[in-house]
Amino acid sequence: MKQRFLLLGTAALLVAAPIASVAQTLPAASPPTGRATGARTTLSGYLKDAATGEALIGATVFVKSLGAGATANEYGFYSLTVPPGRYTFTYTYVGYAPVEETLDLTASLVHSVKLSTKGVETAEVVVTGKVPDQNVRSTEVGVARLDARAIKLVPALLGEADLVRAVQLLPGVSTVGEGATGFNVRGGGIDQNLILMDEAPVYNSSHLFGLFSVFNPDAVKDVKLVKGGIPAAYGGRLSSLLDIRMKDGNSQRLSANGGIGLVSSRLAVEAPIVKDKGSFMVAGRRSYADLFLKAVPEQKDNQAYFYDLSAKANYTLGEQDRLFLSGYFGRDVFKFGKVFQNSWGNQTGTLRWNHVFNSRLFMNVTALASRYDYGLGVPTGTQGFDWKSDITDYSAKADFEFFRNPQSVVRFGASSIFYTFQPGHVVPTEDKSIYRELRLQEQRGTEWAAYLDEERSFGPVFSVQYGLRATLFENRSTGTFYDYEGTLGQQLTPVNPQTYGSGRPLGRYPNLEPRLSARYALSESSSLKFGYNRMVQYIHLISNTTAATPLDVWLPSTRNVKPEHADQLSLGYFRNFKNNAYETSVEVFGKRMDNQIDYIAGANTLLNQNLEGELLYGRGRAYGAEFYIKKNEGRLTGWLSYTLSRSERQIDGINQNNWYANKYDKTHVLALVGVYAVSDRLSLSSTFNYSTGVATTVPDSRYVYQGLVVPNVNGDVRNNFRVPAYHRLDLAATLQQKPHPNRRWQGSWVFSIYNVYARRNAFGIYFRQNEDNPTRTEAVRLSVFGSLLPSATYNFNF
């Protein structure tokens, strides 16, 4: 109880302190108009796209004579405080023509600016930052930004532009291989990435067993990946933050875009609700393999498809208030006659209210809901059953930004999340089924958080961002729960049953999470950066497979399953050349993790009422170096990323308690991306990937049973073998239709070849008895794709 009061007191101080500071420093009702010492005026407003009215996240305003500037936040709002006077303000955003305005500031002024892409060569920017030299000037460490244009330029599997595949081409990011869900950052698991879509968490980012992601690129405006120095406003995962912002919708006119491909088709529509005041966006996508299956008589009972729908609306209530409502609904369905069925899906909803108290204080209040459900079964017969599991959360949060002066921005806020976990519920599909209804114990949890963060500049040479996040997790499940005892490495026995009611938490965990990042400028084009963050994760993905299949189970921290912790240090050198035409960086990192989860040999994660008895706990470590070179200008643009790293675990009961390679460990990961603009209408692109093969466990002996040779895996051994290295080349060509001056319709063809030289990359290795010689056991390579895959897609917009 003392810990709880201490944490709540800390949280209260985190929120109350900045509010008190703001109250003391807010400008008077009548801003100063003279030039007396200490007088200040504030220029604030929104930076928007002139054609669509979309907020430009990360656009900048700069006053060269003062050496002062400001950056627009996630809603396009900016605030810059300067002495009264006459100044020339320069507004910039990558891919847009800069705007210069001279203003006489005698009092604080609300002034919104629209930037245009007209006359700007769009093919020259692939991976975007906030400003051209943001990688040098920003205090952020391990950050990359993508936009929809960047995602669509990367050669795609079967013509489907994919956000997650584009993210996997960045340094420090890897994947197990084709058919594996999600991505891994700096040696972490897929569940250790905080994936937000319009601030709502997404628990499974895959369609079609990981071949595509759930994010429709036509609905996406901005993507930000943070690997190190994660701000105090974010928490709940150990490895990274992937912040995805959907388009607000065109507030100027009706517009639409979409595409027709071999696997799926998509359509997005945007239009004003009231011009310059409100707009909406609706984007849908569906695959149609099931339509072809129905045309084949012997396949008509089979189904295989996915679909998703993204929607968003916003409305400006006045100069100070704006509302946003957005949501996502997606599902995958697979059915193989009467033999097997499988489905999963994500649903999210976000309601946000922006309020500008004055020219220096901005607030965003958000209500969120997210649900991920998954199931499998056999439709009919004596083996018929239907199994389902899900995780649902509802949350609310308030975030504030106080622009104290050009050298300081203070951010603070608080949040709460209410979780419900259903680890499994099975029902028979027919009376004659051998299965009986079984519902595993439902669990509930609450996560509270408060944070305080300041980004401060000490002149042009040194800047720092530091913060503190206070969190409290309580498992509020009711029912009977157990302790476990036995021999490590073997299934444990449940003992000491205890009944928990609503007034007695199954687990309570308070934590403080400090964050720090700093920048030291070596010159105008180079800098050193440092980052430290402590992260805590209270929910866990329980899966003994490398791919996130519907057999995975999410569980909260309990009295037996402790929260995961990670401490990460990052150090980077950033250097730009030829007026930011080339960007380069080298980052080294080290990460220590506690309470990492692994499993006993042969662990059963499906419908196991004593699942905690199958789990093992221990330490983890990851360390490495990331190299990045990017070319921004000219006909040939693109980047090269290379990561040299290790990811290891030490868990009692595995590998004689010694360190061993984690299943996400890849020593070498190389990605090369190139885009060549042949002309205004034709561009060619390519990607090449190389990575060390994944670590896996193989038999170290065999025995004979009833005349059969059976491979034997030592239960103490883990990840004692690596599959062959992964490498792949993809090519694509994009041909724009000739523009017509009196026609709004614009179209383009994308022709791509995936896996050009038909590499049979191994997803895994399994063992079987040799058909010709039964006394021999042979290893067989399992590949998802073993041939090249050509595709064609027609994209359009109007």
LINKA-V395397 format. One record per residue. N is the residue number from 1. PHI is phi in radians with two decimals (999 if undefined). PSI is psi as a letter, one per 30 degrees, with the letter a starting at -180 (* if undefined). OMEGA is omega in whole degrees, 0 to 359 (999 if undefined). Layout:
BEGIN
N,PHI,PSI,OMEGA
N,PHI,PSI,OMEGA
END
This chain:
BEGIN
1,999,e,178
2,-1.08,e,179
3,-1.08,e,182
4,-1.15,e,179
5,-1.11,e,178
6,-1.09,e,182
7,-1.19,e,180
8,-1.12,e,176
9,-1.14,e,176
10,-1.07,e,180
11,-1.08,e,179
12,-1.10,e,178
13,-1.15,e,180
14,-1.05,e,181
15,-1.48,e,185
16,-1.24,e,183
17,-1.05,e,179
18,-1.17,e,178
19,-1.11,e,178
20,-1.11,e,179
21,-1.08,e,180
22,-1.11,e,181
23,-1.07,e,181
24,-1.35,f,188
25,-1.98,g,179
26,-1.09,k,180
27,-1.16,l,179
28,-1.18,l,181
29,-1.05,e,176
30,-1.87,j,183
31,-1.07,l,180
32,-1.13,k,181
33,-2.00,f,181
34,-1.59,a,180
35,-1.91,g,180
36,-1.12,l,181
37,-1.01,k,179
38,1.56,f,179
39,-1.16,k,182
40,-2.44,k,170
41,-2.24,l,182
42,-2.18,k,173
43,-1.77,k,182
44,-2.50,l,180
45,2.76,a,182
46,-2.12,k,175
47,-1.88,k,189
48,-2.32,l,172
49,-1.35,k,184
50,-1.15,e,185
51,-1.44,e,187
52,-2.07,f,185
53,1.41,g,179
54,-1.13,k,174
55,-1.15,k,180
56,-1.71,j,181
57,-1.15,k,177
58,1.49,g,174
59,-1.13,l,186
60,-2.20,l,170
61,-2.16,k,188
62,-2.49,k,175
63,-1.98,j,186
64,-1.14,e,184
65,-1.14,f,179
66,-1.77,f,186
67,1.15,g,184
68,-2.09,k,179
69,-2.77,l,179
70,-2.58,l,181
71,-2.10,k,179
72,-1.22,k,181
73,-1.45,a,185
74,-1.15,f,178
75,-1.99,g,178
76,1.44,g,182
77,-1.45,k,177
78,-2.30,l,177
79,-2.63,k,181
80,-2.36,j,181
81,-1.78,k,183
82,-2.45,l,173
83,-1.13,l,176
84,-1.00,k,179
85,2.76,a,180
86,-1.81,k,185
87,-2.38,l,171
88,-1.79,j,181
89,-1.77,k,178
90,-1.97,k,180
91,-1.86,k,184
92,-2.38,l,173
93,-2.75,k,184
94,-1.03,k,180
95,1.54,g,181
96,-2.14,l,176
97,-1.25,k,179
98,-1.17,l,178
99,-2.11,k,176
100,-2.04,k,178
101,-2.40,k,175
102,-1.85,k,184
103,-2.23,k,171
104,-1.65,j,180
105,-1.77,j,173
106,-1.88,f,178
107,-2.66,l,179
108,-1.04,k,188
109,-2.36,k,172
110,-1.63,j,189
111,-2.55,j,177
112,-1.66,k,185
113,-2.28,k,177
114,-1.91,k,179
115,-1.92,k,185
116,-2.11,k,175
117,-1.60,f,183
118,-1.07,k,178
119,1.39,g,180
120,-1.84,k,179
121,-1.34,j,186
122,-1.39,f,184
123,-1.30,f,187
124,-1.62,f,181
125,-2.07,k,182
126,-1.98,d,174
127,-1.71,k,187
128,-1.79,k,169
129,-1.97,a,180
130,-1.14,e,176
131,-2.42,l,185
132,-0.95,e,181
133,-1.90,g,182
134,-1.06,e,181
135,-1.08,f,179
136,-1.62,e,188
137,-1.42,f,185
138,-1.26,l,175
139,-1.38,f,184
140,-1.11,k,178
141,-2.04,k,175
142,1.12,h,183
143,-2.11,k,173
144,-2.43,k,179
145,-2.13,k,174
146,-2.22,l,170
147,-2.13,l,184
148,-1.05,e,180
149,-1.12,e,179
150,-1.10,e,182
151,-1.10,e,184
152,-1.33,f,179
153,-1.40,f,182
154,-1.32,k,176
155,-0.93,k,191
156,-2.05,l,174
157,-1.18,k,179
158,0.93,h,175
159,1.36,g,182
160,-1.65,j,176
161,-1.01,k,190
162,-2.42,k,183
163,-1.15,e,184
164,-1.16,e,177
165,-1.13,e,176
166,-1.18,e,178
167,-1.08,e,182
168,-1.16,f,179
169,-1.56,g,181
170,-1.60,l,181
171,-1.11,k,179
172,1.48,f,183
173,-2.02,k,179
174,-2.56,l,175
175,-2.53,l,180
176,-1.14,e,180
177,2.62,a,178
178,-1.01,k,180
179,1.49,g,178
180,-1.83,k,182
181,-1.28,k,167
182,1.23,a,184
183,-2.66,l,181
184,-2.08,k,183
185,-2.08,k,176
186,0.85,h,173
187,1.38,g,180
188,-1.64,l,178
189,-1.43,l,181
190,-1.16,f,179
191,-1.39,f,181
192,-1.63,g,174
193,-1.84,k,175
194,-1.51,j,182
195,-1.80,j,182
196,-2.06,k,173
197,-2.07,j,190
198,0.89,h,175
199,1.34,f,179
200,-1.58,k,181
201,-1.21,k,176
202,-2.01,k,188
203,-1.58,f,175
204,-2.41,j,187
205,-1.65,g,189
206,-2.08,k,162
207,-1.90,l,170
208,0.92,h,176
209,0.99,h,174
210,1.66,f,180
211,-1.27,f,177
212,-2.37,l,177
213,-1.68,l,183
214,-1.45,f,187
215,-1.68,j,177
216,-1.30,j,183
217,-1.09,f,179
218,-1.23,f,181
219,-1.72,f,188
220,-1.68,k,176
221,-1.78,e,188
222,-2.58,k,178
223,-2.30,k,180
224,-2.24,k,176
225,-1.90,k,179
226,-2.08,k,182
227,-1.84,f,182
228,-2.50,l,181
229,1.10,h,182
230,-1.13,k,182
231,-1.07,l,183
232,-1.18,f,179
233,-1.20,f,185
234,-2.09,k,178
235,-2.93,a,177
236,1.74,f,176
237,-2.41,l,187
238,-1.60,e,197
239,-1.77,e,188
240,-2.79,l,173
241,-2.15,k,172
242,-2.02,j,186
243,-1.79,j,184
244,-1.91,k,179
245,-1.99,k,179
246,-1.41,l,175
247,-1.06,k,177
248,-1.37,f,186
249,1.93,k,182
250,-1.30,j,182
251,-1.62,g,182
252,-1.85,e,183
253,-2.81,l,175
254,-1.21,k,176
255,-2.55,l,180
256,-2.64,l,173
257,-2.66,l,182
258,-3.08,a,181
259,-2.86,l,178
260,-2.16,j,183
261,-2.21,a,181
262,-1.29,f,184
263,-1.72,e,184
264,-2.64,l,172
265,-2.23,l,184
266,-2.55,l,179
267,-2.64,k,176
268,-2.23,k,181
269,-2.18,k,177
270,-2.27,k,179
271,-2.87,l,175
272,-1.28,k,164
273,-1.47,e,167
274,-2.36,k,187
275,-0.95,k,179
276,1.19,g,179
277,-2.10,e,183
278,-2.73,l,181
279,-2.74,l,176
280,-2.47,l,177
281,-2.47,k,175
282,-2.29,k,181
283,-2.33,k,180
284,-2.24,l,181
285,-2.63,k,178
286,-2.59,k,172
287,-1.55,l,185
288,-2.42,h,174
289,-1.08,e,181
290,-1.14,f,179
291,-1.17,e,177
292,-1.25,e,180
293,-1.11,e,180
294,-1.14,f,180
295,-1.35,f,179
296,-1.82,j,187
297,-0.91,e,183
298,-1.30,f,180
299,-2.00,g,189
300,-1.14,f,179
301,-1.55,f,180
302,-1.64,k,177
303,-2.38,k,176
304,-2.76,j,181
305,-2.79,l,171
306,-2.42,l,175
307,-2.63,l,173
308,-2.65,l,180
309,-2.35,k,177
310,-2.07,k,181
311,-2.53,k,180
312,-2.71,k,175
313,-2.43,k,176
314,-2.51,l,181
315,-2.59,k,178
316,-1.57,j,182
317,-1.46,f,181
318,3.10,a,180
319,-1.16,f,186
320,-1.97,f,188
321,-2.32,k,179
322,-2.61,k,180
323,-1.94,k,176
324,-2.29,k,174
325,-2.33,k,181
326,-2.47,l,180
327,-2.80,l,179
328,-2.49,k,175
329,-2.49,k,180
330,-2.53,l,181
331,-2.69,k,171
332,-2.01,k,180
333,-2.31,k,175
334,-2.33,k,179
335,-2.48,k,180
336,-2.01,i,180
337,0.98,b,179
338,-1.75,g,185
339,-1.64,e,189
340,-2.80,k,173
341,-2.46,l,189
342,-2.74,k,178
343,-2.69,l,174
344,-2.75,l,180
345,-2.93,l,176
346,-1.98,k,170
347,-2.38,k,177
348,-2.36,l,174
349,-2.55,k,183
350,-2.39,k,173
351,-2.13,k,184
352,-2.25,k,175
353,-2.22,j,173
354,-1.64,k,176
355,-2.40,k,176
356,-1.78,j,180
357,-1.16,e,176
358,-2.81,a,187
359,-1.16,f,184
360,-2.15,f,182
361,-2.18,j,183
362,-2.06,k,180
363,-2.27,k,172
364,-2.33,k,178
365,-1.94,k,188
366,-2.31,k,169
367,-2.02,k,189
368,-2.32,l,171
369,-2.50,k,178
370,-2.57,k,179
371,-2.49,k,174
372,-2.26,k,179
373,-2.18,l,182
374,-2.67,l,183
375,-2.80,l,175
376,-2.69,l,179
377,3.01,a,174
378,-2.03,k,190
379,-1.10,e,188
380,-2.46,l,174
381,1.64,a,181
382,-1.19,f,177
383,-1.67,g,187
384,-1.21,k,176
385,-2.72,l,177
386,-2.32,j,182
387,-1.98,k,180
388,-2.38,l,176
389,-2.63,l,181
390,-2.80,l,170
391,-2.32,k,181
392,-2.29,k,174
393,-2.42,k,173
394,-2.15,k,183
395,-2.53,l,176
396,-2.48,k,179
397,-2.70,l,176
398,-2.30,k,181
399,-2.18,k,181
400,-2.16,k,172
401,-2.22,k,178
402,-2.03,j,180
403,-1.53,i,186
404,-1.11,e,180
405,-2.90,l,181
406,-1.05,f,182
407,-1.68,f,188
408,-2.56,k,171
409,-2.23,k,180
410,-1.87,k,178
411,-2.14,k,179
412,-2.68,l,181
413,3.05,a,181
414,-2.60,l,181
415,-2.65,l,174
416,-2.51,k,179
417,-2.26,k,178
418,-2.01,j,185
419,-1.79,k,167
420,-2.28,k,182
421,-2.04,k,171
422,-2.00,j,186
423,-1.28,f,177
424,2.93,k,176
425,-2.54,j,181
426,-2.06,k,176
427,-2.31,k,176
428,-1.26,k,179
429,-1.52,f,178
430,-2.50,l,180
431,-1.10,e,182
432,-1.44,g,180
433,-1.15,k,178
434,-1.33,f,183
435,-1.58,l,175
436,-2.13,l,183
437,-1.11,k,178
438,-2.53,k,177
439,-2.12,j,177
440,-1.26,l,183
441,-1.04,j,175
442,-1.26,k,179
443,-2.21,l,180
444,-2.31,k,179
445,-2.61,l,178
446,-2.27,k,179
447,-2.14,j,178
448,-1.87,k,179
449,-2.65,k,171
450,-2.50,k,184
451,-2.55,l,174
452,-2.45,k,186
453,-2.56,k,174
454,-2.25,k,172
455,-1.89,j,190
456,-2.34,k,179
457,-1.93,k,176
458,-1.91,i,183
459,1.56,a,184
460,-1.27,f,187
461,-1.63,e,189
462,-2.26,k,174
463,-2.51,l,185
464,-2.56,k,171
465,-2.26,k,183
466,-2.36,l,182
467,-2.87,l,178
468,-2.43,k,177
469,-2.08,k,177
470,-1.89,k,183
471,-2.28,l,176
472,-2.48,k,176
473,-2.00,k,176
474,-2.24,k,174
475,-1.50,j,186
476,-1.82,g,180
477,-1.23,k,176
478,-2.06,k,181
479,2.31,a,182
480,-1.79,k,181
481,-2.28,l,191
482,-2.19,l,160
483,-1.60,l,182
484,-2.34,k,178
485,-2.47,l,181
486,2.54,a,182
487,-1.61,k,178
488,-1.04,k,182
489,1.64,f,177
490,-2.16,l,180
491,-1.06,k,183
492,-1.53,l,183
493,-1.74,k,177
494,-1.23,k,180
495,-2.43,l,172
496,0.94,i,179
497,-1.11,k,178
498,-2.37,k,181
499,-1.72,k,181
500,-2.00,k,176
501,-1.85,a,184
502,-1.16,f,182
503,-1.64,g,183
504,-2.24,j,183
505,-1.21,k,177
506,-1.25,f,177
507,-2.93,k,178
508,-2.34,k,186
509,-2.37,j,172
510,-1.59,k,180
511,-2.61,k,171
512,-1.95,k,185
513,-2.17,j,178
514,-1.31,k,178
515,-2.34,k,180
516,-2.70,k,169
517,-2.51,k,184
518,-2.55,l,178
519,-2.29,k,174
520,-2.18,j,183
521,-1.39,k,175
522,-1.47,f,177
523,-2.84,a,178
524,-1.15,f,185
525,-2.09,g,180
526,-2.61,l,180
527,-2.76,l,171
528,-1.88,k,180
529,-2.31,k,179
530,-2.34,k,178
531,-2.50,k,173
532,-2.44,k,171
533,-2.55,k,172
534,-1.88,k,183
535,-2.11,k,178
536,-2.27,k,180
537,-2.17,k,185
538,-1.76,f,179
539,-2.08,l,192
540,-2.37,k,174
541,-1.60,j,180
542,-1.71,j,182
543,-2.73,k,177
544,-1.82,g,175
545,-2.14,l,179
546,-1.47,f,179
547,-1.93,k,181
548,-1.40,i,178
549,-1.51,l,177
550,-1.15,g,174
551,-1.46,f,182
552,-1.26,k,183
553,-2.30,k,174
554,-1.64,k,179
555,-2.37,l,176
556,-1.52,l,171
557,-1.18,k,179
558,-2.24,a,177
559,-1.26,f,177
560,-1.71,e,181
561,-1.66,j,185
562,-1.44,l,175
563,-1.09,k,175
564,-1.45,k,178
565,-2.19,k,175
566,-2.55,k,171
567,-2.07,k,183
568,-2.23,k,173
569,-2.02,k,178
570,-2.32,k,176
571,-2.43,k,184
572,-2.40,l,173
573,-2.04,k,184
574,-2.15,k,183
575,-2.56,k,175
576,-1.90,l,181
577,-2.24,l,174
578,0.90,h,177
579,0.97,h,176
580,1.24,g,175
581,-1.18,f,178
582,-2.17,k,174
583,-2.04,k,176
584,-2.39,l,176
585,-2.75,l,172
586,-2.31,k,178
587,-2.19,k,172
588,-2.02,k,183
589,-2.51,l,173
590,-2.47,k,184
591,-2.36,k,176
592,-1.98,k,184
593,-2.22,k,177
594,-2.11,l,178
595,1.02,h,176
596,-1.36,k,187
597,-1.86,k,168
598,-2.40,a,191
599,-2.31,l,172
600,-1.20,l,178
601,-1.07,k,179
602,1.26,g,182
603,-1.05,k,177
604,-1.80,j,181
605,-1.78,g,183
606,-1.84,j,176
607,0.93,h,180
608,-1.82,j,182
609,-1.24,f,178
610,-2.10,h,184
611,-1.05,e,181
612,-1.08,f,177
613,-1.30,f,179
614,-1.71,f,189
615,-1.74,k,174
616,-2.21,l,187
617,-2.29,l,179
618,-3.05,a,186
619,-1.84,l,174
620,-2.45,l,175
621,-2.60,k,176
622,-2.51,k,180
623,-2.71,l,180
624,3.00,a,180
625,-2.36,k,181
626,-2.14,k,181
627,-2.09,k,186
628,-2.51,k,175
629,-2.28,k,183
630,-2.33,k,177
631,-1.91,k,187
632,-1.70,f,191
633,-2.15,l,179
634,1.69,l,180
635,-1.17,e,178
636,-1.77,j,177
637,-2.23,l,178
638,2.56,a,182
639,-2.71,l,174
640,-2.22,k,176
641,-2.25,k,179
642,-2.46,k,180
643,-2.17,k,174
644,-1.99,j,188
645,-2.72,l,173
646,-2.38,k,176
647,-2.39,k,188
648,-2.35,l,177
649,-2.29,l,173
650,-2.32,j,186
651,-2.31,k,179
652,-1.05,k,182
653,1.79,f,179
654,-2.26,k,174
655,0.96,h,180
656,0.95,h,177
657,1.17,g,178
658,-1.65,l,177
659,-1.16,k,177
660,-2.51,l,182
661,-1.19,k,175
662,-1.21,l,181
663,-1.16,f,177
664,-1.75,g,181
665,-1.30,k,174
666,-2.40,j,185
667,-1.12,e,183
668,-2.12,k,174
669,-2.38,k,182
670,-2.19,k,175
671,-2.38,k,178
672,-2.22,k,182
673,-2.15,k,178
674,-2.40,k,176
675,-2.27,k,181
676,-2.06,j,179
677,-1.50,j,180
678,-1.15,e,178
679,-2.70,a,178
680,-1.15,f,184
681,-1.86,f,187
682,-2.10,k,174
683,-2.34,k,178
684,-2.03,k,180
685,-2.44,l,180
686,-2.67,l,172
687,-2.39,k,174
688,-2.25,k,180
689,-2.12,k,172
690,-2.47,k,175
691,-2.71,l,174
692,-1.07,k,178
693,-1.14,l,182
694,-1.26,l,177
695,-1.45,k,180
696,-2.53,l,182
697,-1.79,k,180
698,-2.15,l,179
699,-1.10,k,176
700,-1.99,g,177
701,-2.83,l,178
702,-2.65,l,178
703,-2.51,l,182
704,-1.83,k,179
705,-2.30,j,180
706,0.90,h,176
707,1.49,f,180
708,-1.81,k,176
709,-1.54,j,185
710,-1.96,k,175
711,-1.11,k,182
712,-2.09,k,179
713,-1.79,k,176
714,-1.19,j,184
715,-1.08,f,180
716,-1.46,f,183
717,-1.51,k,179
718,-2.48,k,174
719,0.93,h,183
720,-1.64,g,183
721,-2.63,l,175
722,-2.06,k,174
723,-1.26,l,180
724,-1.00,l,182
725,-1.04,l,180
726,-1.75,k,171
727,-2.68,k,187
728,-2.80,k,175
729,-2.08,k,177
730,-2.13,k,178
731,-2.29,l,178
732,-2.66,l,174
733,-2.31,k,179
734,-2.04,k,181
735,-2.05,j,178
736,-1.42,k,174
737,-1.18,l,181
738,-1.10,k,183
739,-1.18,k,178
740,-2.03,k,186
741,-1.08,f,183
742,-1.89,g,183
743,-2.25,k,180
744,-1.35,f,183
745,-1.12,k,175
746,-2.27,k,182
747,-2.28,l,177
748,-2.66,l,175
749,-1.89,k,175
750,-2.09,j,177
751,-1.95,k,184
752,-2.39,l,174
753,-2.24,j,179
754,-1.71,k,180
755,1.11,i,189
756,-0.97,e,183
757,-1.73,g,169
758,0.93,h,178
759,-1.23,k,176
760,-1.58,i,180
761,-1.23,k,183
762,-1.44,k,172
763,-1.45,e,179
764,-2.90,l,179
765,-2.21,k,172
766,-2.25,l,189
767,-2.12,k,180
768,-2.57,l,179
769,-1.36,k,179
770,-1.15,k,184
771,-1.17,e,182
772,-1.42,e,181
773,-2.34,j,185
774,-1.03,f,180
775,-1.40,f,182
776,-1.82,k,173
777,-1.92,k,183
778,-2.10,k,177
779,-1.59,k,182
780,-2.12,k,179
781,-1.43,k,176
782,-1.73,j,181
783,-2.11,k,176
784,-1.37,e,177
785,-2.17,k,178
786,-2.11,g,180
787,-2.54,l,177
788,-1.30,l,182
789,-2.21,j,176
790,-1.44,l,179
791,-2.73,l,176
792,-2.46,k,180
793,-2.37,k,175
794,-1.86,k,178
795,-1.89,k,181
796,-2.57,l,172
797,-2.71,l,177
798,-2.73,*,999
END
